Amino acid sequence: MLYGTSLGKSSPKPHRSPPPPLFSSPHQDIEKPAIPYKQGQKITIFRHNPPPPLGRPYPNSRALTPRKVLKGLTQLEYCLSASPLEETTNSQEISSFVVTKELALCDGRGAQLVVVDNGLVAKIYDPLYYPTYHKDTSIRADVVEWAERDYSREAAAYEELTGRFGGTIIPKYHGSWTCEMPVDTTSGVTMRPVRLILMEFIEGSPCLS
């Protein structure tokens, strides 16, 4: 049996709700500082033990902040009020680097990638520069949980693979770290904890280019 409309008669068009506004980059946040990981920036880092991998399918998780709460805060306000999971920071193991090259630096892209002066790549999971909204929606993202999830999973992957494959089919891994990034607020300078990993810098062209 064939289903269809009778010839000569037009079927009524279905009613469509207008699509939600799309946000490919964060909404205006007057207080948000420019990305600090520019060429010439010096950053002091401390060895950090990341949490076990977060989010499905892993058993470890972090409670998401209610959307109503997120909606009432700028991204900077939220990042100042919700710190990443603490785990263990070794304050005795300190290092520093200077950014020498910007590989992938953009507000709203997620993790930032820079080359540093010891010949390594720093991948910086700063929630302040993660996308404010979930892709193609007007739903605010829990950027602190998102950044923590990315950091914990990638650190775990490198820890698992580096012994067998580090320096061959994957870059050599140089550990997980944390730093304190200053931000000006109405009450003065506030320090924000930001997680990162260090890995070998490999010259070449991306596979997709």
VEXDOMAR-68113 format. One record per residue (C-alpha): x, y, z. Coordinates in Angstrom, 3 decimals. Example, Ala and Ser with C-alpha at 12.3 -4.5 7.8 and 13.67 -1.06 7.14 Angstrom:
((12.300 -4.500 7.800)),
((13.670 -1.060 7.140)),
! end
This chain:
((0.000 0.000 0.000)),
((1.267 3.441 -0.927)),
((0.885 6.343 1.419)),
((0.872 9.934 0.248)),
((-1.225 13.027 -0.351)),
((-3.872 13.389 -3.007)),
((-2.832 15.099 -6.221)),
((-3.832 18.707 -6.390)),
((-4.018 19.116 -2.636)),
((-1.183 20.503 -0.581)),
((-0.579 18.998 2.814)),
((-0.336 21.421 5.710)),
((3.199 22.322 6.644)),
((4.205 21.098 10.082)),
((4.684 23.803 12.681)),
((8.330 24.225 13.564)),
((9.562 26.017 16.623)),
((12.325 28.511 15.957)),
((15.762 26.979 16.549)),
((17.620 28.012 19.686)),
((20.315 30.644 19.259)),
((23.664 29.152 18.335)),
((26.783 30.090 20.206)),
((30.058 29.082 18.580)),
((32.014 31.227 20.998)),
((31.445 32.412 24.566)),
((28.904 35.134 25.215)),
((30.293 38.485 26.236)),
((31.975 38.362 29.595)),
((33.306 41.833 30.281)),
((35.388 40.645 33.232)),
((37.010 37.726 31.420)),
((40.727 38.359 30.827)),
((42.419 37.670 27.519)),
((44.063 34.264 27.165)),
((47.310 34.528 29.139)),
((49.238 31.714 27.437)),
((50.835 33.938 24.823)),
((54.384 33.865 23.539)),
((56.774 35.146 26.209)),
((54.520 34.252 29.155)),
((56.381 32.563 32.025)),
((54.447 30.055 34.118)),
((55.470 28.239 37.303)),
((54.099 24.714 37.584)),
((53.837 22.077 40.325)),
((53.668 18.314 39.874)),
((50.072 17.135 40.237)),
((48.450 13.739 40.631)),
((45.251 13.820 38.513)),
((41.997 12.189 39.598)),
((40.996 8.879 37.982)),
((39.290 9.329 34.588)),
((36.002 11.187 35.014)),
((32.624 10.560 33.406)),
((31.067 7.693 31.518)),
((32.037 4.930 31.005)),
((34.348 5.391 34.005)),
((32.970 4.964 37.551)),
((34.564 8.176 38.821)),
((32.433 11.307 38.444)),
((32.003 14.882 39.554)),
((28.562 16.326 40.261)),
((27.419 18.727 37.560)),
((26.482 22.236 38.595)),
((22.726 22.891 38.057)),
((21.935 24.814 34.877)),
((20.040 27.417 36.880)),
((23.225 28.219 38.792)),
((25.334 28.356 35.634)),
((22.838 30.638 33.941)),
((23.216 33.251 36.669)),
((27.012 33.436 36.501)),
((29.523 34.670 33.976)),
((32.129 32.123 32.967)),
((34.738 33.922 35.057)),
((32.482 33.974 38.132)),
((31.833 30.272 37.785)),
((35.510 29.384 37.311)),
((36.379 31.358 40.445)),
((33.641 29.689 42.493)),
((34.178 26.062 41.387)),
((37.708 24.717 41.653)),
((38.830 21.461 40.006)),
((39.176 18.345 42.140)),
((42.195 18.775 44.398)),
((43.785 15.294 44.473)),
((47.515 15.648 45.306)),
((49.860 18.500 44.438)),
((53.566 18.029 45.134)),
((54.611 21.546 46.094)),
((58.223 20.361 46.404)),
((58.479 19.429 42.720)),
((58.450 22.785 40.980)),
((59.337 23.751 37.442)),
((58.677 26.640 35.102)),
((58.565 27.379 31.423)),
((58.244 30.240 28.980)),
((55.817 29.985 26.055)),
((57.805 30.141 22.812)),
((55.118 29.294 20.246)),
((51.323 29.236 20.125)),
((50.052 26.044 18.495)),
((46.317 26.225 19.184)),
((45.214 29.200 21.225)),
((41.622 30.384 21.008)),
((38.886 31.366 23.439)),
((36.190 28.704 23.274)),
((38.294 25.886 21.768)),
((38.823 23.896 24.955)),
((42.375 22.887 25.900)),
((45.062 25.341 24.770)),
((48.283 24.102 23.139)),
((51.623 25.902 23.287)),
((55.289 25.060 22.780)),
((57.505 25.942 25.729)),
((61.207 26.692 26.044)),
((62.268 23.232 27.206)),
((61.202 21.790 23.863)),
((57.906 20.388 25.102)),
((54.250 21.003 24.379)),
((51.992 22.139 27.206)),
((48.339 21.190 26.907)),
((46.452 23.484 29.266)),
((42.944 22.569 30.454)),
((41.738 25.998 31.513)),
((37.926 25.991 31.919)),
((37.792 29.769 31.500)),
((38.512 29.309 27.785)),
((36.295 26.286 27.157)),
((33.065 26.784 25.154)),
((30.450 28.527 27.278)),
((27.633 26.592 25.589)),
((27.213 23.033 24.406)),
((27.647 22.806 20.635)),
((24.742 24.215 18.594)),
((22.597 24.863 21.668)),
((21.861 27.614 24.155)),
((22.585 25.256 27.074)),
((25.370 26.411 29.352)),
((28.236 23.954 29.744)),
((29.741 23.012 33.076)),
((33.203 24.063 31.916)),
((34.970 23.137 35.157)),
((33.705 19.543 34.967)),
((34.435 19.464 31.208)),
((38.055 20.591 31.612)),
((38.580 18.217 34.532)),
((37.165 15.346 32.497)),
((39.499 16.075 29.567)),
((42.525 16.396 31.848)),
((41.869 13.248 33.880)),
((41.231 11.097 30.807)),
((44.203 12.266 28.781)),
((46.587 12.014 31.724)),
((45.363 8.471 32.407)),
((45.789 7.507 28.750)),
((49.370 8.760 28.641)),
((50.204 7.090 31.965)),
((48.899 3.780 30.606)),
((50.598 3.955 27.189)),
((53.829 5.824 27.761)),
((55.826 2.829 29.030)),
((55.254 0.810 25.843)),
((54.723 3.457 23.198)),
((56.110 6.756 24.497)),
((58.474 8.289 21.949)),
((57.419 5.861 19.203)),
((53.797 5.977 18.096)),
((52.830 8.569 20.711)),
((54.816 11.542 22.031)),
((56.926 11.075 25.141)),
((54.907 12.025 28.184)),
((56.371 14.415 30.758)),
((53.718 14.277 33.418)),
((50.703 16.096 34.788)),
((51.037 19.485 36.445)),
((49.099 22.363 37.931)),
((49.675 26.111 38.021)),
((48.104 29.162 39.620)),
((46.918 31.800 37.152)),
((46.181 35.327 38.449)),
((43.033 37.192 37.502)),
((41.982 40.711 38.465)),
((38.662 40.950 40.294)),
((36.836 43.743 42.094)),
((38.314 42.478 45.371)),
((41.868 42.275 44.036)),
((44.008 39.637 42.349)),
((42.701 36.073 42.722)),
((44.655 32.942 41.845)),
((42.976 30.159 39.850)),
((44.238 26.555 39.787)),
((44.687 25.312 36.209)),
((45.737 21.790 35.192)),
((48.053 20.839 32.324)),
((50.159 18.039 30.895)),
((53.554 18.185 29.195)),
((54.536 16.071 26.212)),
((57.189 15.818 23.546)),
((56.988 18.353 20.705)),
((57.107 16.629 17.314)),
((57.794 18.719 14.229)),
((55.621 17.911 11.231)),
((52.263 18.405 9.572)),
((48.950 17.214 11.048)),
((47.689 13.964 9.537)),
((44.490 15.685 8.416)),
((46.234 18.521 6.576)),
! end
